[in-house]
Amino acid sequence: MSLKLFNTLGRSKEELKPLKFPAVGIYTCGPTVYNYQHIGNYRTYIFEDILKRTLRFLGFAPFQVMNITDVGHLASQGDEGEDKVEAMAQKEGRSAWDLAKFYADAFLNDCASLNILPPDVLCRATAHIQEQIDLILRLEKKGFLYHTSDGMYFETAKFPAYDQLMGKSHLMGIQFGARISANPEKKSPSDFAVWKFSPKESRRQMEWDSPWGKGFPGWHIECSAMAMKYLGESFDIHCGGVDHIPIHHSNEIAQSEGATGKPFARYWLHGEFLLVNSSKMAKSGGTFITLEDLKKNGFDPLDYRYHCLTAHYRKQLDFTWEALESSKTARRKLKELALDAAQDSRKPACASSIEAFGAAVEDDLNMPEALSVLWSDLKNTDLPKGARASLAETADRVLGLDMFEEEDKALSPEIAELLREREAARKNRDFKQSDRIRDRLSSLGVLVEDTSSGQKWRRK
């Protein structure tokens, strides 16, 4: 067992050596709950789920903490603008608390439909205000903070290793304008807020008393405070999207290690972007696609999960409806092969197949290679069906595609009833009725095939 992961911190693949084997502490950045998550967001959560499943598969004991950002994420990366949750709450005419709960619940429901395992701890920023204040006090005592008219800021110049995750060239970009701030009191463009004061002219829905005045925490401080509460001041793995590298994650490292003097996370894993027709996903371009949009277009969420597995998590993946259609077809064919193999009740393990699959997942979660191994062996008629089924069962512990689950659970009551009626007509040799029902099912997007082992169906 030798799991190698690409560590952004060292910019190379490194063997995972957890602090307290077999336990592996993992922190994954969760959503800001002011809107539905788009499918690009879910690509990152799927990659993190694959990591967790792989760790279990290899005999580790992962313990995952995920945050819910329900306060403090401002519209601008320069700590300016409105709080995204409060702004959307005003727009939708509901309280910030109700809005955050609604979109957090929607996120969790989407995760369940994507077969994403729930975190061991799901922690909300608003439930950990005191922990954030305590961490800010530690930073203040150590001289890392300064006071401006709109908040308390971390002075990045006092943390010499601030560029360790992003690299010096990216930091220079920030210094020369990549993160322009409207706040002239900031000493450097890379400095960031750990506590923001409530505006004097209005009252926020979410605000708290603090030693510095009434206000709310900055976006970055919540992750450091909650990660250290549940995983300790040093832990194993921190995950997120590549967009978090130059700002959010660099700020987390600075404030965490500034406060404790210890390494924060030892391995940093980052998932690449999902593109839509080769462009970045954006509401303004009409490419903000949600999981509900996929369902409305006749796709199962697991079709999208399969699509994400066709590219390495560190490679950009281009989304098109045509590509998703291909993934839909491939997932159903893979499932048919697995279910067919499972008809053999004997399931002898095929050591070479499982070893090849394991080698792929151990190589920085190489899911395209793992899928290739699975496809090759499921189509290999030289292997006994039982051995093929055994491999599929083993692989699905990592892939999470529900290869042995019947599709009936996703059927509408109308389609399920038509399938039952057609099966009954076929048994009664009423072939005209059977054909009429087949045509009706086809019009509803379901294709039926009669085989020696009975009626089988699949979606178009």
N, C-alpha and C positions, 0 to 999 in steps of 0.2 A: 504494500500500500504506500504509494508515493504520489500524493496529489500536488501537482505543480500549477500555480496560479500566477498570472501576470500582475505584479505589484507596481502600481503607478508610482509609488514612492521611490522604488529602486529602478523603475523602467526596465524590468526584466522578469522572466519567469522564475519563481522561487518555490521551493518545496514548502508546503504548509507544515509548520511545526508549532502547534498551539501551546499556549502557556501552561495549560493544565490538561494534557491529553487524558481521556478522549474528548473532553469538553472543548467546544469552540464557541467563543462569544462573538456574535455578529450584530452589528448595528446597520440598519438599512433606512435611508431617508425616505419617509413616507410623503403623502400628498399634502398640498395646501388646499383645504376644503372650502373653496369658494365657488366651485363649478364642477361639472363632470370631468373626469380624467379622459384624455384622448388616448388612442391606441399606441401612440409613441411612448406615453408614460408607462403603459402596461408592458411594453417590450422590456423595460428595465425591471419591472416587478417579476416578470417571467424568468429573466436571467437570474435574479436573486433566488427565486424558487428552485431553479435547477441547481444552483449552488447548494442550497439547503438539502435537497433530495440527494445530491451526489455525496455530500458529507455523511448522511445516514447510510447510503449504499456502501460506502467505504469503511464503515465502522466507527465514525466519529459521532459525537453527541452534540449537535449544534443547538445553541440557545439564541434565538433571534429576538431582537428588540426593534420595533418600528415606531416612529413618531407620527403623530397627526398634527400638522401645523394649522391651528385654528385661530392664531393671532400673530401679528407682528411681521408678516411677510408683505413688505411695501411694494408698490408698483414699480419703483425704480431700484436698480441694483446699487445705486448710490445713496441708499437710505433716505430717499425722498418720495413724495407722493402719498397716496392714500393706502391704508391697510386694505389688502385685497378682500378680506372677509367682510370688513365693515362697509366697504364700497358696494359690494354686491348685495349685502343685506339691505342697504338703503334702496338700491335699484329694484330689488324684488319685493320690497315692502314687508320684510319680516325681521325678526331680531337676529343679530349676529350669531347668537347661541343656537337658535333654531336652524339657521342656514348651515352652520358648520356641522351640526348633527345630521341634517338631511344629506349633505354631500359626502360626509364620512360613511354613512350607511350605504349610499349608492356605490361608493368605492369598494366597500367590503363585499357587497353583493356581486359586483363585477369580478372581484378576485376569486370568489367561490365558483363562479361560472367558468373561470379560466383554470380551475384546478390549482390555484395558488394556495399553498398551505398557510394557515393563519400564523402570525407571529406568536411567540411565547409571551411577549409583553407588547401591548399596543398602548402607547402613552400619548396623552394629549398635552400640548404646551400649556393650555389654560389650567390644567390640573397640577402643574409643577412650577408655579410662579415662585414659591419660596426657594426651591432648589436653584432657580436661575438667579434670584437676588443673592443668595449665599455665594454663588460662584462669582458674580460681579464684585461682591465685597472682597473676595480673595484677590481678584485682579487689581482692584483699587489699592489694596494694602501693599501689593507688590510694585505699584507705580506704573502700571501699564495703561491707565485710563486718564482721560482729560475731559473737562466739562465744557460744553458749548450751550448756547441758548436753547437748542432743541433736543439735547440728550447727552448721554455719556458715551464716549468713543474710545475704542482700543487703538493705541498708537502703534502701528505695525513696525515703525522704525526701531522700536525697542525690542522687537523679536527678530533677531538676525536671520533665523531660518525660515522666514515667512514665505520664501519662494521655493521651498524644498519640494512641494507637490507639483506646482505649476511650471517651474523652471524660470531662470532669470529673464529669458527673452519675453515670456508672457508678462512678467511683472513690469518690465520696461514699457510694455504696451499700455498697461494700466496707468503707469506714472505719466505717460505722454498722451493720455486722453481717452483710453478705452473705457474708463470709468469716471467720466466727468461728473462732479457733484455740484449741485446748486448751493451747497452750504459753504460759504467762504471761510467759516471758522475751522473747517477740517484742516489739519496740518499736512495731510497727504491724501491724494485721491484713493489710496488703498485702505485708509483707516475706515473703520466700520462701527456702527452703533451697537452697543450692548443693552442700552436702555433708552427709550425715546420718551420725551415728556408729552403729556396730553396737550393739545392746542388750547391756548388760553381763551380763544373766542368761542369754543364749542366743547361739548362733553362727548366723549367716546362711550360706546356701549361696553367695551372691554377695556378697563383700566384699573390699576391697583396702586395703593400707596407703597412708597419705597423710601429708603434713606435719602434719595436724591430728588424726590418729588413724585407727584402722581403721574403715572404713565403706563407703559407696557414694554415688554422685552423686545429686543431686536430679534430678527429672524434666526440668526446663527447660534445664539446663546442656548436656545432650547435643546439643540442636539447634543451639545457638550454636557449640559447639566443632566439630561435624562440618560445618555449613554453611560456616564460615570455612576449614576445612581444604580442602574441595573446590571452593569457589566464590570464596574470597577474603573479606577483611574487609567489603567492600561488594559487593553483587551485585544482580541485577535484580528477581526476583519471588519472593515467599514466599506459599505457599498453605496453606489448611486450612479447617476448618469454622468457622462463626460462634461456636461454643462456645469456641473457642480465643482469641477476641479479648480478653476482659477479664483473663485470667490467663496462660495459657501464652505467647501471642504478645507480650503486654505485658511479661512477664518476660524473654523472649528479647531484645527491643529494649533493655531496661534494662541487662542484663548485657553484651550485645554492644557497645553504644555506650558504656557505661561503661568497658569495657576498652580500646576502640580509639580513642574520640573521633571516630569516623566514622559516617556513616549506615550502617545494617545492610542491610536490604532496601529498595529504592526503591519497589516496588509491592507492596501487600498485597491478595490476593484471597481472599475467603471465600465458601464455599458454604453455603446455607441448609439447615435441617433437613428431613428426611423425616418426615412424620407418618403414623401408622397409624390410620385411621378418625378423623382430626382430633385425635389425641392423640399425645404424645411416646412413642417406642418405649421399652419397658421390660420387663425379664424378669418383674417382679412382676405386670404386667398381662397377661401372656401374649402380648405383641406383639413379642417378641424374635425376629425372623424372619431366618433365614440363607439363603444362596444354595442350600444343600442342601434347605431347606424348599420353595423355589420349584421345584426339579427334581422333588421327590417329588409335587408337585401338577401335574406335566405341563408345566412352563414351561421354555423354553430361557433361559439367562442373558442372551442377547441380547434377549429380550422385555423383560427388566427394563432393560437398557441403553436400548432404545427408549423405554420409559416415562419414564426420567429426562430424555430429550431433549425431552419434551413440555412441560416447564416450564423457565423461565430458572433458571440455577443460583443466582441471588440471590433467588428466590422459594421459599417453602415449597411442598412437593409432598406431597399427601395420597395415601397408598398404600391401596388396597383390592384385594381379589382380583378384583372386577368390573372395576376400572380396568386391572389387569394383563391380564385377559382381552382387553379392548379393544385394548391395546397389542400383545398377541400376534397378534391378527387383523390389525391395521394393518401390523405388520412383515412378515407373510407376504404380504399384498397388495402392499406396496411392493416386495418381492422379486420377486413374480410380474411386476409391471410392468417392473422392471429386466431380468429374464431374458428377457422377451418382446422388449424393445427390443434386447437384445444379439444377437438372431438376425440382425440386419442387421450384416454385417461392416464396412460403411462407418461410420466414427465421426467425422463432421465436428463440430468444436466449435461450440456455439451460444453466441456471445459474450454475448448479452443475458442468457441463463439463468445462465451461470457468473458474470457480473457481479452479478446479483441475489443469487445464493447467497453470493458473496464479501462483498457489502455487509452481509448478515445476520451472518456470522461475525465481520466486522470491528467490528460494533457490540456490543462486550462479550459475544461468544460467544452471540449470540441464536439458540439452536438451534430454538426453536419457529418462528421466522420462516424459518430455513434449511430446515426440514422442509416448511413451507408452500410454499416456492419449488419444492422437489423434487417434491412431490406434484402441484402444479399443472402442471408441465411434463411429468412422466411420463404424465399423463392427457391431455395436449394432443395430439390426433391430427393437428393441423395441423403439428406438428413431425415431421420424419423420424425413424424409429425410431433410426437411427444417432446422431442428435443427442441424442435422449433418453438413449441408452445412455452417450454421452460425458459428459453431465451427471451421471448416476448414478455413473459411475466416479470423476469428480472429487469429487462430494459424499461418497462413501464413504471417501475418504482422510481426511476430517474426522469423519464420523459413526461409522465403524468398525462397521457393521452386517453386514458380509460379504454384501452384496446379491447378489453373483455367485457365491457358494459354494453348491454343491448341498447339500441337507439330508441326503443319505445318510450323511454322516460322523456324524450324531447318531442314526442308526437303530440299533435293536437288531438282532442277527443274524437273529432270527425275522422281524421286519418286512421287512428287506431281502430275505430269501429269498422271502417271500410276494409281494412286489412283482415279483421276477424271475419267479416261477411264473405270476403273473397275466398278465404281459406275454407270456410264452410261450404261455399258453392263448389269449390274444386273437389272437396271430399265427396260431395253428392253428385259429382260428374255433371253439374249444371254449367257447362263451359260457356254458354252464351252470357249467363249472368256474370260468370267469372271474368269474361272479356270486357263486359260493360264496366265492371268495377275497376278493372285494370286501366281502362281509358280515363275514368274519373280520377283515379289516383295520379295518373300521368299529368292531367290538367292541374293538379295540386302540387306538382313538383316531385312526385314519388314514382320511381320506376320499380316494377315488380318482375322477378324472374322465378320461374318454376324449376327447381332442381330435384335431383333424386333424394335429397335429404329434406325437401319441403320448400315452402315459399320463402324467398329472400327478397329484401327490398333495400333500396338506397335512394338517397335524394339526388336529384339531377345536378 
